[in-house]
Amino acid sequence: MEIPRVGLPDTLASRLSIAEQHEYLSRRSLLKGAAAGGALLAAGPILLPQAAYAAGDQVVPTGRHLAFGRNPRTSVRFGWQVPTAVRNPFVRIAERNGQWSHKIPAELRVLHSEVAGVIAPRDQFYVHAEADKLRPGGSYRYIVGHDGYDPTGTSGYPFETAPARGFPSERFTFTAFGDQGVSAHALAQDGTIAKQNPAFHLLAGDIAYADPSGAGLPIGPVADPAHDVFDPSVWDSYLAQIEPVAASVPWMVTTGNHDMEALYSPDGYGGQIARWDFPGSGPSDCPSVYSFIYGNVGVISLDANDVSNEIQANRGYSSGGQTAWLKRRLKFLRLQSDVDFIVVFFHHCAYSTTNQHASEGGVRADWVPLFDQYHVDLVINGHNHVYERSDALRANHVTRPVPIGGSVDPDRDGTVYATVGGGGRSLYSFPVADSYLGHETPHTEVPSYYWSPDGTKVTETITWSRVRYTGYSFVAIDVEPAFRGRKTTLTLRALKEDGTEIDRFTIERTAGLQRGFSHIGVGSDSGDE
């Protein structure tokens, strides 16, 4: 059934953007708070002055997670959580077998959550620090602490920087999924991912599911209104869940529809800004939009809430800035002779056939032409809680079948799209039978639909759905760099949560080529160079 959405009338919620909803909630909370004798309003992250910090005795950090800085070869960002405010938080780093460094000062971000009479006051304390001027391809370790807690007697947590540019790196693997949440399946996925020894992990949105509605509203349609409400404490459980892996593997996330939390401004992303350190190499008003280069792979993170026809709460919030940045970034990466592959990840699917969400027409209209133009190698999405993989596509049509075990040349054949939404949340269904390694079915037409600009479904019958698996899964992507002029490969393996392989295909290129885009002016680029 429907329940009231934190005092926001349903008719009003259906036509307000996230920013407008936040303003409405803030006004309502102020009015209710005044009537109740001064209860606090909904608020975003607060940076406490030093004098307000509590003495940190006996306070133990949790939820450690890494991310790359603007330059992943020399910069790493450290995030963690503490249960109360602490004084003088810091990180120390060391070469793998070296001595601990001086204390690198950290920043305490306090996220206050409250809506009078609905969400009880709650403060969460997130800490962030950055280590810069590191050695490319270096092996390090770190510890985090604060006044009263300095664990220099421990071995700390290991981490590595990205390899230097300009010559082939060693073979490396990275992993990806979307739609994780907090569950036994999500925890199992993390354990199997750790066995892949990834250099980094990509999370294609819908991270913790503190907002169960996914519509950019504080409370959604539920069966049990006493339990299914926006709950910021879910983030505590989530960060604790991923810590065994994310404490040493950079956990590179982007935002999905469940990550728009209207309680926090701007645009419902204030909570994400408090919890995560994004590289900051994208548009200034799009926190989870960024790019980095690791080895011979350029990675781009996008926020598909900006172009979604299906869920329009944040549609157009960048006023076209994100798409303009994407075009500049694709141009830049294609002009780098040491960047052979481009991988783009975001939440809403360009191509999927599930009964629940299927394909996002806004992505097809705004971004797919750019993927075609700049010969993007691989697109990774979440949103649909399954694994599904396309043939090679260009202009929405199959240009080359890519069976399990097959190979593709993106310059000749087009882009492959992988939906990897089986990260741990409840699963979705297909209109036709699954088809994956060991359970292949004859290739067939599939009835499906995509979302139009007016928010309605447009039916279509497609032939590009090559592999389908209704189960928890992720992808491991193995990269074999090569010297200029030789063959370099990127091989995607789709794995069940127990590590069983269900799909594999290889993208092949000749290393070290500027692939015919030198005639296009690039101008300045704010990304990792």
Order of alpha helices (4+ residues) and beta strands (2+ residues): alpha-alpha-beta-beta-beta-beta-beta-beta-beta-beta-beta-beta-alpha-beta-alpha-beta-alpha-beta-beta-alpha-beta-beta-alpha-alpha-beta-beta-beta-beta-beta-alpha-beta-beta-beta-beta-beta-beta-beta
